[in-house]
Amino acid sequence: MPEIWEGKRIVEVKVFGPRGLLLLTACIFGLASGCSRGRQYPPTHSVSGVVTVEGQPVADAIVSFLPDDGQNPANGSTDASGRYELTSFTRGDGAMEGSFRVTIVKYEKEGEDKPAVSVEKPAVEEVESGETGNEGYVPAGMIVSQYDTGPKNLLPKQYADQQKTPLTAAVRAEENSIDFDLSK
């Protein structure tokens, strides 16, 4: 124990008692073991493939694997060659083992088939009789299907419906290559 000289007397200073030292040691080991592993996820397996429509690659499509029995969903998007790679928890980690319903959508990009709404070209025409200046007004954040139909899916709608999709996939505990050729 440290000793401090105070004049002619020696004063003992207790830094930690036996219990305090034991508690400090337990805290250090507890913190060190809890922080070393990081976040733990269930095991996943690599899943990739190609999406085509009548043999032609589909770029910018969203591929979703929806679980049948409690696994987490997995998603990916296709590149210019129609190739996708699934992600469940961290980029490119794949999907959990099991069976899935698969949906695939490709949304129309603004400006592809129709021009974006602009000040010069309003989305809703004003009614000539009885104008109040508020015709066609839709408050921000309010979804009204007559005014806002959302982006258009360019693929057959059967592949977008989570309940009616004919697409299924089985992910096994190995590398999985699963291609989809969609018909119109």
N, C-alpha and C positions, 0 to 999 in steps of 0.2 A: 504494500500500500504506500502511496506517496506520503512523504513526510515533509512538513513545512516547519522551518525553524522560526520560532517566534520568541525572540529574546533568548532565554535560556531553556524554555520548555519546547518540547516536540509535540506538534498537533497532528493527529492522523486525519486524513480526509478520505472518506469512502466515496468512490466514484460509482461503483455498482455493487450491490449486494449479490449473493448467489442467485436469488430469484430474478433480479433485474438482468443479470448477464444471461441467464437461461432464456428469458423472454426476448431479449434483443437477438440472440442467436436464432430462435425459432422464427421471428419476424423476417430476418434476413434470408433464411432458407426458404420460407414461404413465398416471399416476393420473387426471389430468383427463380424458383421452379415454376411459378405461375406465369411469368413473363417470357420465358424462353421459347415456348412452343408456338405462340401466335394463335390466330383463329383456326379452329379445326372444322373441316367440312366433310360431309359423307364422301365416299369414294366415287369418282366419276371416270368415264372411259371416253377416249377420243372418238368423236363422230364428225365426219365430213362427207361431202358428196357434191353432186352437180344437179342443178335444176334446169330442165329443158322443157320447151313447149314444142311439140312435134319435131323434136330433134335439134331445135335452136336454143342456145343458152339464154337464160333469163337473168339479166343484170338487175341489181338493186331490189331484189325480192327479199321478204322477211320470212324465214323458215322457223316455225315454232313446234317444238315437241311437247305435247301436253300429256301429263302422266295419267295412267289408268289406275294406279294403285299407290298413291301417296308419295311418290318421288317428287322432287322439285322439277318445274318446267325448265326447258333449255331453249335458247334462241340463237339465231345467227342470221347474217345477211349475205346475199350473193354478190360476188364481184362481177366484173365485165365478162368473164368466161362462164358464169353461172355457178361457180364453186362457192360452197359455204362451209363454215366450221362452227360448231355449236359451243355455247358458253352457258354454264349453269351458275357458277359462283365467281370464278375469275376468268379472264379472257382466254378463250380457246381450251378450257379444261374439259369440255365434252358434256356428257349427260350421265345420269345415274343408270345403273343396270335396270332393265324392265321393259314393259311395252308402253307405247305411246300412240296417241292420235296425232296426226301432223297437219298443220295448216300452213298454207303458203299464200302470201299476198304480195302484190306489187302495186304501190300507189302511184297515181299520176302525179308528176311533178308540176308545180306551178309553171305555166308557160309552155308546156309540151303541146297540148291540144287546144288550150284556150288561154287567152291572155289574162294576166292578173287584173283584178279590179283596181281601177285608178280613179283619181279625182275627175279626170276628163270623161271617164266611162263608168258611171255608177252601176252598182250591182242590181239595184231595183229601180224601175222607172216610176216616176211620180204620176199619180193619178191627176188628170186635168181638172175634173170637177171636184169642188170641195177641198182643195188643197189646204193643209194646215202647216205644211213644212215638216211634218213628222211621219209622213207616209213612208213605209219601208224602213223605219228606224228599228233597230234591234239593239237592246242594251248590251254592253260589253259583258262577255261571259255567259250570256244566255244562248242556249242552243235551240233554234227553231228550225225544224227540218225544211220548212218552206223557203227559208232564207239561207240556211247553211247546211248543205248536204254533206260536207266534209270531203276529203279527197276520194277520188274514184279509184276503185280497185280494177286494174287492167287484166287480171287473170279471171278465169271462170269462178263464179261466186261459190260453187260447191267446195272449192279448196280453202275458202276462208271461214266457213262455218264450223265452229268447234264441235258441234253435235253431229253434223251430217257429212263431214269430210270422209271421203273414201280412203284417204291415205293413212297408213299405219306404219310403225317401225318397231323393231325389237333391238334394244341395245344390249350387247353382251359384254362380258368382262374381258374385252380385247379391243384392238383398234377396229372401228366400224366405218365402212364406206357404204353410204346409203344414197343412191341416186333416185331422182323423181323425174319422170317424163310425163308432163301434164298434157291432156288433150282438150281441145276447145269444144 
